[in-house]
Amino acid sequence: MAYFDAASAAPLHPVARQALLASLDEGWADPARLYREGRRARMLLDAAREAAAEAVGCRPDELVFAPSGTRAVHSGIAGALAGRRRVGRHLIVSAVEHSSVLHSAEVHRADGGPVTEVAVDRAGAVSPSSYAEALRPDTALACLQSANHEVGTAQPVAEVAGICRAAGVPLLVDAAQSLAWAPVEGDWSLLTASAHKWGGPSGVGLLVVRKGVRFAPQGPADERESGRAAGFENLPAIVAAAASLRAVRARAAEDAARLRELTERIRARVPRLVPEVEVVGDPERRLPGIVTFSCLYVDGETLLHELDRAGFSVSSGSSCTSSTLTPSHVLRAMGVLSEGNIRVSLPPETAEEDVERFLSVLPGVVAGVREKLGAPVSAAGAAAVEDRGDALVVDAVGRRCPIPVIELAKVIGDVPVGGTVRVLADDEAARLDIPAWCEMRGQEYVGEEPADRGSAYVVRRVS
């Protein structure tokens, strides 16, 4: 098997394993106690904090260890908002933040707090000027990820941090995907990260709050980790997380150069090997190990299963994967094709041979899935096509992705240039994938109209 899903969780680093096993013997005691075993545990905790702080580029007393990256995000946002409640409650987030940030924003909105969601371009990047426009006198906090977890696009954090600093607004940076490669540049105020993203054990998050940032920890008071992360510290995991972060940073430049070459190979060759593919994400400002593409006329869940059978573990943001019924919020915000979406995220130890094998297997896998979906198994399973005067109507109500787009592609050649097709569909993915198909195929997406069943998506044939 070739594991190509390091953006979800990187394999445990050998240094992390060694540190974890060693600290199980030495770091089991309560680091808050003054006897010998407690002092030994405290020394391990302090050393881990100093190592992590050095990697982040902050003071050790600004960093605490949380039970997870998600908990660090939740605690960071809640504490920062509470600390600036006298200023206001306005929260700014980007449309492509990790779900932990967006879930915090949903809770804040449900509690009556105003939230502004900053849009991204088709590459998945925010514009610094959009953050400047979103700032208000009552803005308490702004959030921006350092790099996107689904498409790899790096965000202009330093520029946004400067804008926020000038306005007196703290910026929280979710650095989970990028911290293994380099410190986050810019004058940010809060930072979160998660150890399982860089080969540390799961269950360890980082929360950094710069000195001078108003912060009020929420929830019951706890004496652990400056009151910002409740509960007994998982010291062996913390030590392993800090050790592995230091280890991956030591090889970051070398590993980044090699992975960037491999992902560029995938970005360049997949569109040549597989027809009707859209490679998404910024081609230049991006993480070294992530490449994402979407295949027209392909069911994402089936594609994942077929690649798994072929020996490749990948991820997907398609709406028809087993974990979700709606398209990825990242792909939706970017306005790119969601069907048949594949994210390849390579761990540093990825072999060149595995990438070449993936490129040799992928065309046949996609072709096989397309063949299965391209022709209905029976007349009853086919989308109904009806000529209603000046417009052709494709009834794909009740059909899930990517069937509505497949049926549209089948009939567009029967429409005279300048004529229109109305696609009736009730699958949420159609709202994203039909406009994306039009852009890829050079046709005009007229818009969405209400219909008796589902929605009508109107497409005009241009050529």
GICOR-V161911 format. One record per run of one state. SS is the DSSP state (H for helix, E for strand, L for the rest). FROM is the first residue (numbers start at 0). TO is the last residue. Records with the same first field share a line. If there is no record, write none. Layout:
SS=FROM-TO + FROM-TO
This chain:
L=0-0 + 3-3 + 5-12 + 26-34 + 56-58 + 66-67 + 83-88 + 94-97 + 110-113 + 118-126 + 134-137 + 145-145 + 147-151 + 154-155 + 166-168 + 174-188 + 197-203 + 209-222 + 227-233 + 250-250 + 273-275 + 280-284 + 286-288 + 295-298 + 309-310 + 313-313 + 315-327 + 334-339 + 345-350 + 374-377 + 381-382 + 388-389 + 395-401 + 414-418 + 425-428 + 441-442 + 450-453 + 460-462
E=1-2 + 4-4 + 62-65 + 89-93 + 114-117 + 138-144 + 146-146 + 152-153 + 169-173 + 189-193 + 204-208 + 276-279 + 285-285 + 289-294 + 311-312 + 314-314 + 340-344 + 383-387 + 390-394 + 419-424 + 443-449 + 454-459
H=13-25 + 35-55 + 59-61 + 68-82 + 98-109 + 127-133 + 156-165 + 194-196 + 223-226 + 234-249 + 251-272 + 299-308 + 328-333 + 351-373 + 378-380 + 402-413 + 429-440
